[in-house]
Amino acid sequence: MSAGDEGDRRTDPEPDYIEGEDTVADDQPPHRRRRRGVYLLPNLFTTGVLFSGFFAIVSAINGEYITAAIAIFVAMVLDTLDGRVARMTDTQSEFGAQYDSLSDLVSFGVAPALVVYLWQLHDLGNFGWVAAFFFATAAALRLARFNSRLAVSDKRFFQGLPSPASAAILVGMVWVLEDWGIPAELADPYLVGILVVTVLAGAAMVSNLTYFSFKDMDFKHRVPFLAIVGVVLALMLLALDPPKVLLAAFVIYALSGPLLTLERWRRHRRRAPSGG
């Protein structure tokens, strides 16, 4: 999956339909009538994203924080698949795009914010819930900005850290520390550190930092043999210690944003004199 599969289903403005349902306009000639409805297959995956986010919230309420973290990662996988399936089956639609955004807000905005709040941030009182609310709000703003700029954005890059990647940092932190068997109540310096990570992850989503989208990767053509070896090694590392490997991968991706932004700024400065 790319760091975020946002926008994969926003390429076809045509309305959805399923054969056999009511016609759009009964006063139109029979040959011009279209059927109402929605495409089933990609929206099943999107519903899975929403279910996983809701399940993560329920698990956190019950004190099952590792289960909640895993549910968010499952939502990320399903979020990748719904866009791919929609394109492969030629079932992109405006309905699917809107449903996908709403599901992303729940699973990668509200759910991780509530998980980290119920996990530790509640011990910080007002500071804790404000930090969690900031993260959820940042995810909403990030998705709204992405949707509003879809027509003019460069598909190779994201502006701001994608919400799935930001959510992965939060729940990855929860998973790793729970896997280590941390005490139920942490000392204040550790709680402040968790709060800072939450705020920074939210701020990265609404920042102007540039991140690779990986949407220009072509999986249909031949790749070097070493690429296959690299994939195998990555899967081996993931199997050995999933929480640490996933957290490390998304932290590295988050840190790549400032570096990529700086590199693009330098290239722009080098071209500026010749362009004038």
C-alpha positions as CSV (number, residue, x, y, z in Angstrom):
1,M,0.0,0.0,0.0
2,S,1.0,3.5,-0.5
3,A,1.1,5.7,2.5
4,G,-2.5,6.6,1.7
5,D,-4.8,5.4,-0.9
6,E,-6.7,8.6,-0.9
7,G,-8.1,9.7,-4.3
8,D,-7.9,6.3,-6.0
9,R,-11.6,6.2,-6.5
10,R,-12.1,9.8,-7.5
11,T,-11.5,9.5,-11.3
12,D,-15.0,8.9,-12.6
13,P,-17.8,11.4,-12.1
14,E,-20.4,9.1,-13.6
15,P,-23.3,8.0,-11.3
16,D,-23.4,4.5,-9.8
17,Y,-26.0,2.0,-10.9
18,I,-27.0,-1.6,-10.5
19,E,-29.2,-3.2,-13.1
20,G,-32.7,-3.9,-12.0
21,E,-33.3,-0.9,-9.7
22,D,-35.6,2.1,-10.2
23,T,-35.0,4.3,-13.2
24,V,-33.6,7.8,-12.7
25,A,-36.4,9.7,-14.4
26,D,-39.7,8.1,-15.4
27,D,-40.6,10.9,-17.8
28,Q,-37.5,10.2,-20.0
29,P,-37.7,8.0,-23.0
30,P,-36.9,4.3,-22.2
31,H,-33.7,4.4,-24.2
32,R,-32.3,7.3,-22.2
33,R,-33.2,6.0,-18.7
34,R,-30.4,5.0,-16.4
35,R,-30.6,2.8,-13.3
36,R,-30.0,3.9,-9.8
37,G,-27.9,2.1,-7.3
38,V,-24.3,1.7,-6.2
39,Y,-21.5,-0.6,-7.2
40,L,-21.3,-3.4,-4.7
41,L,-17.8,-4.8,-4.7
42,P,-15.6,-1.8,-4.0
43,N,-18.1,-0.4,-1.5
44,L,-17.9,-3.7,0.4
45,F,-14.2,-3.1,0.9
46,T,-14.9,0.5,2.0
47,T,-17.5,-0.8,4.5
48,G,-14.7,-3.1,5.8
49,V,-12.6,0.0,6.4
50,L,-15.4,1.6,8.3
51,F,-16.1,-1.6,10.3
52,S,-12.4,-2.0,11.2
53,G,-12.3,1.6,12.5
54,F,-15.4,1.1,14.5
55,F,-14.1,-2.2,15.9
56,A,-10.9,-0.5,16.9
57,I,-12.9,2.0,19.0
58,V,-14.9,-0.8,20.6
59,S,-11.7,-2.7,21.4
60,A,-10.1,0.3,23.0
61,I,-13.1,0.9,25.2
62,N,-12.8,-2.7,26.3
63,G,-9.1,-2.2,27.1
64,E,-7.9,-4.4,24.2
65,Y,-5.4,-1.9,22.7
66,I,-3.3,-4.3,20.7
67,T,-6.5,-5.6,19.0
68,A,-7.5,-2.0,18.3
69,A,-4.1,-1.2,16.7
70,I,-4.3,-4.3,14.5
71,A,-7.8,-3.3,13.4
72,I,-6.5,0.1,12.2
73,F,-3.8,-1.7,10.2
74,V,-6.4,-4.0,8.7
75,A,-8.4,-0.9,7.7
76,M,-5.3,0.4,5.9
77,V,-5.1,-2.8,3.8
78,L,-8.8,-2.7,2.9
79,D,-8.4,1.0,2.1
80,T,-5.8,0.1,-0.4
81,L,-7.8,-2.6,-1.9
82,D,-11.1,-0.7,-2.4
83,G,-9.4,1.8,-4.8
84,R,-7.5,-1.0,-6.7
85,V,-10.7,-3.1,-7.1
86,A,-12.7,-0.1,-8.3
87,R,-10.2,0.7,-11.0
88,M,-9.7,-3.0,-12.0
89,T,-13.5,-3.5,-12.4
90,D,-14.1,0.0,-13.8
91,T,-16.5,0.9,-11.0
92,Q,-15.1,4.2,-9.9
93,S,-17.8,6.6,-8.8
94,E,-18.5,9.9,-7.0
95,F,-20.5,7.9,-4.4
96,G,-17.6,5.6,-3.8
97,A,-15.3,8.6,-3.4
98,Q,-17.4,10.3,-0.8
99,Y,-18.1,7.0,1.1
100,D,-14.3,6.3,1.0
101,S,-13.5,9.7,2.5
102,L,-16.1,9.3,5.3
103,S,-14.8,5.9,6.1
104,D,-11.2,7.2,6.2
105,L,-12.2,10.0,8.6
106,V,-13.6,7.4,11.0
107,S,-10.8,4.8,10.7
108,F,-7.8,7.0,10.3
109,G,-8.9,10.1,12.2
110,V,-11.5,9.5,15.0
111,A,-10.5,5.9,15.8
112,P,-6.8,6.3,16.3
113,A,-7.4,9.5,18.3
114,L,-9.8,7.7,20.6
115,V,-7.5,4.7,20.9
116,V,-4.5,6.7,22.1
117,Y,-6.8,8.8,24.4
118,L,-8.3,5.8,26.1
119,W,-4.9,4.1,26.2
120,Q,-2.8,6.8,28.0
121,L,-3.8,10.4,27.1
122,H,-6.8,10.4,29.5
123,D,-4.3,10.6,32.4
124,L,-3.4,14.1,31.2
125,G,-6.9,15.5,31.7
126,N,-7.9,18.3,29.4
127,F,-4.5,18.3,27.6
128,G,-5.1,14.7,26.7
129,W,-8.5,15.0,25.1
130,V,-7.5,18.3,23.4
131,A,-4.5,16.6,21.7
132,A,-6.7,13.7,20.6
133,F,-9.3,16.1,19.2
134,F,-6.6,18.0,17.4
135,F,-5.5,14.8,15.7
136,A,-9.1,13.9,14.6
137,T,-9.6,17.4,13.3
138,A,-6.4,17.4,11.4
139,A,-7.4,14.2,9.7
140,A,-10.7,15.8,8.7
141,L,-8.9,18.9,7.4
142,R,-6.4,16.8,5.5
143,L,-9.1,14.8,3.7
144,A,-11.1,18.0,2.9
145,R,-8.0,19.7,1.5
146,F,-7.1,16.6,-0.6
147,N,-10.6,16.3,-2.0
148,S,-10.8,20.0,-2.9
149,R,-7.5,20.0,-4.7
150,L,-7.9,16.7,-6.5
151,A,-8.3,18.1,-10.0
152,V,-5.1,20.2,-9.8
153,S,-2.8,18.1,-7.6
154,D,0.2,16.2,-8.8
155,K,-0.7,12.5,-8.5
156,R,2.9,11.6,-7.7
157,F,2.9,13.5,-4.4
158,F,0.8,14.1,-1.4
159,Q,0.6,17.5,0.4
160,G,0.8,16.6,4.1
161,L,1.2,13.2,5.7
162,P,-1.6,10.9,4.5
163,S,-4.1,10.1,7.2
164,P,-3.5,6.3,7.1
165,A,0.2,6.8,7.7
166,S,-0.4,9.3,10.5
167,A,-2.8,6.8,12.1
168,A,-0.3,4.0,11.7
169,I,2.3,6.0,13.7
170,L,-0.2,6.5,16.6
171,V,-1.5,2.9,16.8
172,G,2.0,1.5,16.0
173,M,3.3,3.3,19.1
174,V,0.4,1.8,21.1
175,W,1.1,-1.7,19.7
176,V,4.8,-1.6,20.3
177,L,4.6,-0.3,23.9
178,E,1.8,-2.7,24.8
179,D,3.8,-5.5,23.3
180,W,6.7,-4.5,25.6
181,G,4.4,-4.8,28.6
182,I,4.5,-1.2,29.8
183,P,3.0,-0.4,33.2
184,A,-0.7,0.5,33.2
185,E,0.2,4.0,34.5
186,L,3.2,5.8,32.9
187,A,5.2,8.6,34.5
188,D,4.5,12.1,33.4
189,P,7.5,12.5,31.0
190,Y,6.4,9.4,29.0
191,L,2.8,10.7,28.9
192,V,4.0,14.1,27.6
193,G,6.0,12.3,24.9
194,I,2.9,10.4,23.8
195,L,1.0,13.7,23.7
196,V,3.8,15.3,21.6
197,V,3.8,12.4,19.1
198,T,0.0,12.8,18.8
199,V,0.2,16.5,18.1
200,L,3.1,16.2,15.7
201,A,1.3,13.4,13.7
202,G,-1.7,15.6,13.4
203,A,0.3,18.6,12.4
204,A,2.1,16.6,9.7
205,M,-1.3,15.9,8.1
206,V,-2.1,19.6,7.7
207,S,1.4,20.7,6.9
208,N,2.7,21.6,3.4
209,L,5.3,18.9,3.5
210,T,5.6,16.8,0.3
211,Y,5.3,13.0,0.4
212,F,5.6,10.4,-2.3
213,S,2.3,8.9,-3.2
214,F,3.8,5.8,-5.0
215,K,0.9,6.0,-7.4
216,D,3.2,6.1,-10.4
217,M,4.6,2.7,-9.6
218,D,4.0,0.2,-12.4
219,F,3.4,-3.3,-11.3
220,K,2.7,-4.7,-14.8
221,H,6.2,-4.6,-16.1
222,R,9.4,-6.4,-15.3
223,V,11.5,-5.3,-12.3
224,P,15.1,-6.1,-11.3
225,F,15.7,-9.4,-9.6
226,L,17.0,-7.5,-6.5
227,A,13.6,-5.9,-6.1
228,I,12.0,-9.3,-5.5
229,V,14.7,-10.1,-3.0
230,G,14.0,-6.8,-1.2
231,V,10.3,-7.6,-1.0
232,V,11.1,-11.1,0.5
233,L,13.4,-9.6,3.0
234,A,10.8,-7.0,4.0
235,L,8.2,-9.7,4.5
236,M,10.7,-11.7,6.6
237,L,11.3,-8.7,8.9
238,L,7.6,-8.1,9.1
239,A,7.0,-11.7,10.2
240,L,9.7,-11.5,12.9
241,D,8.3,-8.5,14.7
242,P,5.2,-6.9,13.1
243,P,4.7,-4.0,15.5
244,K,8.2,-2.7,15.5
245,V,8.7,-3.1,11.7
246,L,5.4,-1.4,10.9
247,L,6.1,1.5,13.2
248,A,9.6,1.9,11.9
249,A,8.5,1.9,8.3
250,F,5.8,4.6,8.9
251,V,8.1,6.8,11.0
252,I,10.7,6.7,8.2
253,Y,8.0,7.6,5.7
254,A,6.9,10.5,7.9
255,L,10.5,11.7,8.2
256,S,10.9,11.5,4.4
257,G,8.5,14.4,4.0
258,P,10.8,17.2,5.3
259,L,13.7,15.7,3.3
260,L,11.7,15.5,0.0
261,T,10.3,19.0,0.6
262,L,13.8,20.4,1.1
263,E,15.1,18.7,-2.0
264,R,12.2,20.0,-4.2
265,W,12.8,23.5,-2.8
266,R,16.5,23.3,-3.7
267,R,15.7,22.2,-7.3
268,H,13.2,25.0,-7.6
269,R,15.8,27.5,-6.5
270,R,18.3,26.2,-9.0
271,R,15.8,26.5,-11.8
272,A,14.6,29.9,-10.8
273,P,17.5,32.0,-12.3
274,S,17.5,30.3,-15.6
275,G,13.7,30.6,-15.8
276,G,13.9,34.4,-15.2
